[in-house]
Amino acid sequence: MVQRYRFEPLFLLEGARRVRDAVRMPVGYLGGVLSLEHADSLIAEGFAFVQLGRATIRDPDFVNNLASGKVSVSDCDHCNRCVAAMSADGVECVSP
Ligand SMILES: Cc1cc2nc3c(=O)[nH]c(=O)nc-3n(C[C@H](O)[C@H](O)[C@H](O)COP(=O)(O)O)c2cc1C
């Protein structure tokens, strides 16, 4: 049901930059953010904030764990099975 899509970190960056540079309002970045290094570089280049999807589905404490230094990179494997498994009860990581 869920196809495999090639994954690259920050896979929406080029398009997000074009949007950010074309509008006069704060723009956040979303797509393939996996580490504090990613988040810091996005803020440094002018995004107003950074959002994380699958990394926080994999580990709901991911941001706190980044901040404390417990982890440095998400171990989400981008299988996208959380998309197929989500229901009215919510969404969770179903990867081993
Ligand atoms: C479980 C799940 C549900 C999603 N549902 C939607 C949706 O309804 N509409 C949408 O535009 N994007 C949806 N997305 C895509 C996310 O908004 C986001 O673009 C994508 O996960 C990339 O960010 P990430 O690499 O941090 O996960 C969904 C993603 C996941 C993992």
The ligand as an ORCA input file, in Angstrom:
! r2SCAN-3c Opt
* xyz 0 1
  C       1.414     10.245      9.341
  C       1.521     11.399      8.365
  C       0.392     12.033      7.907
  C       0.487     13.098      7.007
  N      -0.649     13.706      6.559
  C      -0.547     14.744      5.710
  C      -1.721     15.400      5.236
  O      -2.847     15.035      5.563
  N      -1.564     16.442      4.383
  C      -0.326     16.877      3.981
  O      -0.243     17.831      3.203
  N       0.789     16.271      4.417
  C       0.704     15.235      5.258
  N       1.842     14.605      5.683
  C       3.143     15.114      5.228
  C       3.784     15.964      6.303
  O       3.014     17.126      6.517
  C       5.195     16.406      5.928
  O       5.174     17.128      4.715
  C       6.127     15.246      5.726
  O       5.944     14.298      6.744
  C       7.563     15.748      5.660
  O       8.073     16.127      6.905
  P       9.011     15.108      7.747
  O      10.139     14.705      6.817
  O       9.464     15.931      8.932
  O       8.155     13.951      8.126
  C       1.763     13.544      6.559
  C       2.895     12.883      7.029
  C       2.795     11.824      7.913
  C       4.069     11.139      8.381
*
